[in-house]
Amino acid sequence: MLSPRSFNRLVSVLLYCGVALLTSSCADAPEHDTFGGDLEAAERALRELGSSTFDVISFNVGAGDYVEARYGPRFSSYLYVVSFTAEIRFVRTIDVPEMPAMIESYRESQPQPSRIERDVSLLGFVGAGKHDAASTQSVQGAAVFENVESGWRFSIIDPRPDLRRLIEESRM
Amino acid sequence: MAVSTKWKLRWKLLAAGAVVGLGFDLATLSSRPLMVVAVVLVIVGTLSFIATVVGARKEGIVYQKRKEIGLALGTASLTLLLVGIVSIAVRVGPRHLALQNQGYDAALGWAPPDIPEKVGQRGQQIDNSRGHVVTIGDSILYGHGVSDTETAAVALEELLDGHQVLNLAVSGYSIDQYYVYLKRVLPTVSPKLVIVGIFAGNDYEITGLEYGWGHTKPLFRVEGGDLVLHNSNLLADNCIDHLAQSLLFRVLWGDKDRALDLIHLFCDPAKLRPEALEQVIAKIFKSVEDDAHAHGVEVLFVLLPLSNHLRMWEREWTYRNKYTRLRQLLEDGQHEYYEFYPDIVRAVGVHDRGSIFLDGAHYTPRGHELLAASLARVIQERDLLLD
């Protein structure tokens, strides 16, 4: 039989093993695949937003990072958020209203979701006010990809380059 | 010196107790690697506790009282074990799953009772002298938080001359249950139009699970292009129902996230990943439409937003629900659908959400009225209710 002292030592060793196991389990392998999405989809989305309003002269992708958007009981999406900057040239003069004026304009018409979403995106990317034809502007934002079985599916472009932090901090 | 030894002993006992406690806490997280760690910690902590007691100095109080301590710990552990077993064995039903006017159902999980000439969770009397419009969905269209006379279905009936609007929405249902329930009631009510309310808050996610709100529900997969049920008899004894409806969970549902963690840990429920799930949802949308058309009935899907949807200047919500994916699936399937949120923006702007939403999802009586007016307008614009 083990003496109490030896038993104590054995238990101490087991305790250290437990702590070591706990530490290693904290560094779980990520539950998402390594990013391999189509970054050009983000540029296409920006061009689509600008159709008949602005051209995209240059498009540069910046740093990207993984983020898990958790919501509700036990639901989550694995996202890859990559920032970008772009140079755009307006093809016509536009006047982008501030959000309150934009919302007010919807009261007088039957707004289509596509129109609302385009208005909100345009306001986010180019800002409110008058933008003259042929003028250029630098815009920035983030492209979001979701991890699905077949890889990384492009979701959306968002006019906020610090989107990753915002998603992590936001709560339903 | 004696005081120092006594404190040393106390700290050892405390540390051992903390390790056991940490082990039990980790055990409640639904992670299998952490479960292994939890078991190790509980065993190590217990052994450490015993070793401290056994190894205590013979003149110490712990050594002298070791039998009493052992007896007390043994009795407490045995009692805890017995209480745990009994509280899991006794089924009382989950407190949070309000099965008002409903019973358990082998095909749906839960459903309104099958009473002749009555339908829905509100036990609505069928009036066969009028044509019918059917609304189907979850607690949003059912009208959680409002009275029988304040629902969108009642308001819509007033706007649709000569038709009875039957509210077949059931609290907690998801897209798969809309399909199964509609299939069941279509031959009985013979409607002219079916309105399916798709709630962006959780319809997508729960359709991909074999349980919803602590109760088993149908889970479909697409195999060879057909919908195949993963679980056919929902009344058969199963881990989820047994655990979720136990006496133990009657207490645990106070912390819904933790309760669901435990269900996942012990029952490992089936869950579809995004693309497989979207295949199922797309197929259900098509099947709902095919079944309805086979009965000569039109279908209108309406996308119901969360109140956060109106926070358009900050779009974090976009990443915490599947509104846009549901819309894409309806678009891809070329289904007759429309979105309700522009009408809310038009009616109250984006700041007065409280006049439309009771909480993040359900509508106030005014919200139901607005939804009814919105539905009536779309039905008229698209000629969906032709005689």
Chai-1 contact restraints between the chains, C-beta under 6 A:
chainA,res_idxA,chainB,res_idxB,connection_type,confidence,min_distance_angstrom,max_distance_angstrom,comment,restraint_id
A,P4,B,V54,contact,1.0,0.0,6.0,A-B,restraint_1
A,P4,B,G55,contact,1.0,0.0,6.0,A-B,restraint_2
A,F7,B,A51,contact,1.0,0.0,6.0,A-B,restraint_3
A,N8,B,A51,contact,1.0,0.0,6.0,A-B,restraint_4
A,N8,B,G55,contact,1.0,0.0,6.0,A-B,restraint_5
A,V11,B,L47,contact,1.0,0.0,6.0,A-B,restraint_6
A,V11,B,S48,contact,1.0,0.0,6.0,A-B,restraint_7
A,V11,B,A51,contact,1.0,0.0,6.0,A-B,restraint_8
A,L14,B,V44,contact,1.0,0.0,6.0,A-B,restraint_9
A,L15,B,V44,contact,1.0,0.0,6.0,A-B,restraint_10
A,L15,B,S48,contact,1.0,0.0,6.0,A-B,restraint_11
A,G18,B,V40,contact,1.0,0.0,6.0,A-B,restraint_12
A,G18,B,L41,contact,1.0,0.0,6.0,A-B,restraint_13
A,G18,B,V44,contact,1.0,0.0,6.0,A-B,restraint_14
A,L21,B,V37,contact,1.0,0.0,6.0,A-B,restraint_15
A,L21,B,V40,contact,1.0,0.0,6.0,A-B,restraint_16
A,L22,B,V37,contact,1.0,0.0,6.0,A-B,restraint_17
A,S25,B,P33,contact,1.0,0.0,6.0,A-B,restraint_18
A,S25,B,L34,contact,1.0,0.0,6.0,A-B,restraint_19
A,S25,B,V37,contact,1.0,0.0,6.0,A-B,restraint_20
A,A69,B,Y319,contact,1.0,0.0,6.0,A-B,restraint_21
A,A69,B,R320,contact,1.0,0.0,6.0,A-B,restraint_22
A,Y71,B,R320,contact,1.0,0.0,6.0,A-B,restraint_23
A,P73,B,K256,contact,1.0,0.0,6.0,A-B,restraint_24
A,P73,B,D257,contact,1.0,0.0,6.0,A-B,restraint_25
A,P73,B,L260,contact,1.0,0.0,6.0,A-B,restraint_26
A,R74,B,L260,contact,1.0,0.0,6.0,A-B,restraint_27
A,F75,B,E205,contact,1.0,0.0,6.0,A-B,restraint_28
A,M99,B,W313,contact,1.0,0.0,6.0,A-B,restraint_29
A,I103,B,G349,contact,1.0,0.0,6.0,A-B,restraint_30
A,I103,B,V350,contact,1.0,0.0,6.0,A-B,restraint_31
A,Y106,B,V345,contact,1.0,0.0,6.0,A-B,restraint_32
A,Y106,B,R346,contact,1.0,0.0,6.0,A-B,restraint_33
A,R107,B,R346,contact,1.0,0.0,6.0,A-B,restraint_34
A,P111,B,P342,contact,1.0,0.0,6.0,A-B,restraint_35
A,P113,B,E339,contact,1.0,0.0,6.0,A-B,restraint_36
A,P113,B,P342,contact,1.0,0.0,6.0,A-B,restraint_37
A,V120,B,M312,contact,1.0,0.0,6.0,A-B,restraint_38
A,V148,B,P274,contact,1.0,0.0,6.0,A-B,restraint_39
A,V148,B,E275,contact,1.0,0.0,6.0,A-B,restraint_40
A,E149,B,R273,contact,1.0,0.0,6.0,A-B,restraint_41
A,E149,B,E275,contact,1.0,0.0,6.0,A-B,restraint_42
A,L166,B,E316,contact,1.0,0.0,6.0,A-B,restraint_43
A,I167,B,E316,contact,1.0,0.0,6.0,A-B,restraint_44
A,I167,B,Y319,contact,1.0,0.0,6.0,A-B,restraint_45
A,S170,B,E316,contact,1.0,0.0,6.0,A-B,restraint_46
A,M172,B,R320,contact,1.0,0.0,6.0,A-B,restraint_47
